[in-house]
Amino acid sequence: MALQGNLRDFPFAQLLNLVNLARKTGMLEIIQKGETAHVYFRDGRLACALMANEDSSLASVLYQNQRISPNLYRAIKNKGGAIWDKELGLQLINAGFVSRETILNSLQQHHVSVIRRLFTWQEGVFRFIPNEPPPEDKIALNMELENLIMEGSRHIQEMEILMDELPNLDVSLKFSERPENNLRKVNLTVEEWKVVSFVNPKNSIRQIAQATSMDDLQIRRVVYGLLQAGLVEVLKTEQARQLPQTQLLPNQSKDEQRSLVNRLITRIRGL
């Protein structure tokens, strides 16, 4: 009987655990809301994890990890004819641009990031195709699944907690009128600054997530941290209903964003 179903009934963590325990070889395909993921296994180990609509070429992975320069990346992309990752890897190593370890580490980070994203998928149809090998042009890895499964389980527990704290992403945020004393020690991350720049009663948390390219887990984690720090408050439903319905985020001016950030900085300095 073929292994197939829906993540609602068989979560991704359980799928990985099954593949690991049964030492399966093949490809797991998952489709959710127009996104398609292909995860390849060899004897119960992770070989490759790809998103169908994203550039997973070696050149792109190395560039995103800042392992090759923008000029070299453009030169590779502009070169006529398709080049397999295996061939490109050998060329880059022989030319002294990167080491074999750098390539393997970058690919591992990329595949792990795909797996982490799949842990946040709570629904989606899947099927497992036995003995389906990774694409020939890809560099297959040989990664143990145990640590990924443990990490995924922690993510699921974290998501459950965050879902309890922030069940609805269609609510808005506003800056706290009375920030707590611990703001004196505030040290925002890059992701938190991105979210802060969009804090406005007219912008829902879901809109902010879309504008900052964050998934549901990431945006909940950042907003929860800002709430715990006393920086922001969730706008009450009654207040939100009184605001005009508008698509502000895509057209929000830089001056508006700068004003929001300056307000926060001024408030912190005044403590």
Secondary structure, DSSP 8 states (H G I E B T S, - for coil): ---EEETTTS-HHHHHHHHHHHT--EEEEEEETTEEEEEEEETTEEEEEEETTS---HHHHHHHTT-S-HHHHHHHHHSSS---HHHHHHHHHHTTSS-HHHHHHHHHHHHHHHHHHHHT----EEEEEET----TTS----B-SHHHHHHHHHHHHHHHHHHHH---TTSBEEE-SS--GGGGG----HHHHHHHTT--TTSBHHHHHHHTT--HHHHHHHHHHHHHTTSEEE--HHHHHTS-----GGG--HHHHHHHHHHHHHHHHT-
